[in-house]
Amino acid sequence: MARDDKALTKARELLARFPLFDGHNDLPFVIRRDEANGDVKAYGLDRVHQESDTDIPRLRDGLVAAQVFAAFVPTSVPRPARFTLEQIAIGLDIESVHADVFHPARRASDVAKAKRLGKIASVLSVESAVGLEGSLSPLRVWYAAGIRILTLCHNETLDWIDSATDAPRHDGMTRFGRAVIAECNRLGIMVDLAHASPKAQHAAIDAARAPLLWSHSNAFSLCDHPRNVTDDVLARVKGNGGMVMATFVPNFISRKSHQWVSPFQRFGKTMPGIDIDAAVTEKARAEGPWPRGSISELCDHIAYIVDRTGPDHIGIGSDFYGGPNPPDLNDTSRFPHLIAELVRRGWSDAAIGKIASGNILRVWKTVERQAKALSAAEAPGIAQVSAEILTRKRRKT
């Protein structure tokens, strides 16, 4: 225990020096599906929510310096463009209702500014570009609203990009998908490939003119969930200058966890018509509890990724979303315990500084510089999927 306390004390000291940047948290969706129905003030972020994993007291306890709040958009919602804007609005409300706690971060330099102010930097992302509804133009509106990261798709294949957890239709991505990446590069939006298929990831690396993110993914070789990053993709991360942000999702950490729930899944996601909570409860009653991974296993993923990309291409992206987490990573207060395990494994102060925030801030600053050059040379993108499909039909006839 004394050894553990020493490592944890060291971790807290390091996080006082190096801001901790968490690359993905679905709090806006948690607030939306709560009885508060998207009302941030009614939700009460200033009190502990034992039913979930994220609130201000535990963000503070976890020494979180910068938090990405994702505007998650389910692929199947009837009006995805409106849904996206509503989700972004919840993120903006988090910043305004709790302005004493959160500092809007629209540039990489705002993370240091927030720390100086004693606040948590709030970074906004959109998770799934289904809300583009086949047009590039909304990207400018999302950027103006504060979005700085775009996860290209979620668990389903879109009209222009294949998801890692769905049947492929595009051999990766279409010409419109490459145009989305180009426009994000021009605007200064970091492109996130966390949910894209391996072929789509390769296509994105080929097309990108700025570093890319995998905001919440682990190593496929250690846990063969389709959402994790394969070795052939990891081999290209360093050349792109991007980074993989290790995630806390049990099925992405633990091969045993992934195998335990696999009877209820297809393409790595829950099959339609299955009540996953009821199914897990019944299986646990019959076979024993669901093995949900651990900090130690997550650190194995981190070490594996660093072995293949180098220490400049790793970060942390929890993907807290109010769902089941590993027992020792069950809420946002637990980040120091993750850092403590890295201390025990002999990570240097400098290497921990890079995983905490140094690498993501380097990526963000590079994206900003590229955007400044590209926006000076290029007009805004206005391509549409419909025009691409029409072109294809004309070629066929």
FENDAUR-V294936 format. One record per backbone hydrogen bond with DSSP energy under -1.0 kcal/mol. NH is the residue of the N-H (numbers start at 0). CO is the residue of the C=O. Records with the same first field share a line. If there is no record, write none. Layout:
# FENDAUR-V294936
NH = CO, CO
This chain:
# FENDAUR-V294936
4 = 0
5 = 1
6 = 2
7 = 3
8 = 4
9 = 5
10 = 6
11 = 7
12 = 8
13 = 9
14 = 10
15 = 11
17 = 13
20 = 355
21 = 65
22 = 315
25 = 319
29 = 25
30 = 26
31 = 27
32 = 28
36 = 33
37 = 30
38 = 35
42 = 38
43 = 39
46 = 43
51 = 48
55 = 44
58 = 54
59 = 55
60 = 56
61 = 57
62 = 59
63 = 58
64 = 19
65 = 19
66 = 120
67 = 21
68 = 122
69 = 24
70 = 124
71 = 69
72 = 126
76 = 73
82 = 78
83 = 79
84 = 80
85 = 81
86 = 82
87 = 83
88 = 84
89 = 85
90 = 86
91 = 87
92 = 88
93 = 89
94 = 90
95 = 91
96 = 92
97 = 93
98 = 95
100 = 97
101 = 97
102 = 119
104 = 121
109 = 106
110 = 107
112 = 108
113 = 109
114 = 110
115 = 111
116 = 112
117 = 114
118 = 113
119 = 100
120 = 64
121 = 102
122 = 66
124 = 68
125 = 148
126 = 70
127 = 150
128 = 151
131 = 128
132 = 129
135 = 382
138 = 135
139 = 136
141 = 137
142 = 138
143 = 139
144 = 140
145 = 142
146 = 141
147 = 123
149 = 189
150 = 125
151 = 191
157 = 160
161 = 171
163 = 194
173 = 159
177 = 173
178 = 174
179 = 175
180 = 176
181 = 177
182 = 178
183 = 179
184 = 180
185 = 181
186 = 182
187 = 183
188 = 183
189 = 147
191 = 149
192 = 212
195 = 192
196 = 161
200 = 196
201 = 197
202 = 198
203 = 199
204 = 200
205 = 201
206 = 202
207 = 203
212 = 190
213 = 242
216 = 244
219 = 228
222 = 218
224 = 222
227 = 224
228 = 217
233 = 229
234 = 230
235 = 232
239 = 235
240 = 236
241 = 236
242 = 211
243 = 312
244 = 213
245 = 314
247 = 317
251 = 248
252 = 248
253 = 249
257 = 253
258 = 254
259 = 255
260 = 256
263 = 260
264 = 261
265 = 268
268 = 265
270 = 263
273 = 270
275 = 273
278 = 274
279 = 275
280 = 276
281 = 277
282 = 278
283 = 279
284 = 280
285 = 281
286 = 282
287 = 283
297 = 293
298 = 294
299 = 295
300 = 296
301 = 297
302 = 298
303 = 299
304 = 300
305 = 301
306 = 302
307 = 303
308 = 304
309 = 305
312 = 309
314 = 243
316 = 245
318 = 23
328 = 325
331 = 52
333 = 330
337 = 333
338 = 334
339 = 335
340 = 336
341 = 337
342 = 338
343 = 339
344 = 340
345 = 342
346 = 341
351 = 347
352 = 348
353 = 349
354 = 350
355 = 351
356 = 352
357 = 352
358 = 353
360 = 356
361 = 357
362 = 358
363 = 359
364 = 360
365 = 361
366 = 362
367 = 363
368 = 364
369 = 365
370 = 366
371 = 367
372 = 368
373 = 369
374 = 370
377 = 373
384 = 133
387 = 383
388 = 384
389 = 385
390 = 386
391 = 387
392 = 388
393 = 389
394 = 390
395 = 391
396 = 392
